[in-house]
Amino acid sequence: MRSSGSQKKFRGAQISIAIGVLTILITRSLMLGIVMGTIALFFPKLLAKGKRERERIELSALWPEIIDHIISGLKSGMSLAETLIGLAQRGPHATRETFLQCELILRKSGDFDQVFDLIKSRFHDVLADQVCEVLDFARGTGSRETAITLRTLGDAIRSDIALRQEIRAKHGWIKNSALIAAAAPWILLLILSSQANTTRAFSTAGGITVLLVGVGMSLVAYFWMAKAGQLPEVPRIFGDRE
């Protein structure tokens, strides 16, 4: 994990340096090259963060299907362990690797606590916590109403996912507006920098100050607008065990 993180940081630095050098070659301004390279340094991080968020949302959206498989297994007379093991073959493709690890744990030690911790860690959301707590309670008490409880929970999760998808669609323009508003002035500056007068103007002390202030204001405006368009997350009361 650390090696992968280091590689991503190194790749991001390479992109930043490349854009900075390219800007210097086009504008013949060292200051503009430094500014553009600094701005470019943030984009790989933003893209990686967005990718992780999309993957988490996609995994969360699979819980209704997973719950349906669990209910089907329990109603057919299978034990909870057999039901979870079956998800390694019958569950959604994106989650089969996780449940394959669960299968290995159950066959080796039968430790459900370790299984639930693994599921919570891999999904890393409140929905996984809720499902695992229901299954853990049913395992400990031998409840015969587990399928009914899971069905009720599944219906609530479907409603929550549908509502959040609708809100995300409506708030998506806020993040897009933030990106356009933050990038547009710098794209315009890059175009104008092909003129010698613009390059000379931003090579002075006053021009450098304007650039630095502009970078700071652009970053603050972007993160503020992105924060305004972010949905509040339900706290994980039953999160990963230490």
Secondary structure, DSSP 8 states (H G I E B T S, - for coil): -HHHHHHHHHHHHHHHHHHHHHHHHHH--HHHHHHHHHHHHHHHHHHHHHHHHHHHHHHHTTHHHHHHHHHHHHHTT--HHHHHHHHHHHS-GGGHHHHHHHHHHHHHT--HHHHHHHHHHHH-SHHHHHHHHHHHHHHHHT-TTHHHHHHHHHHHHHHHHHHHHHHHHHHHHHHHHHHHHHHHHHHHHHHHTTSHHHHHHTTSHHHHHHHHHHHHHHHHHHHHHHHHT-------TT----
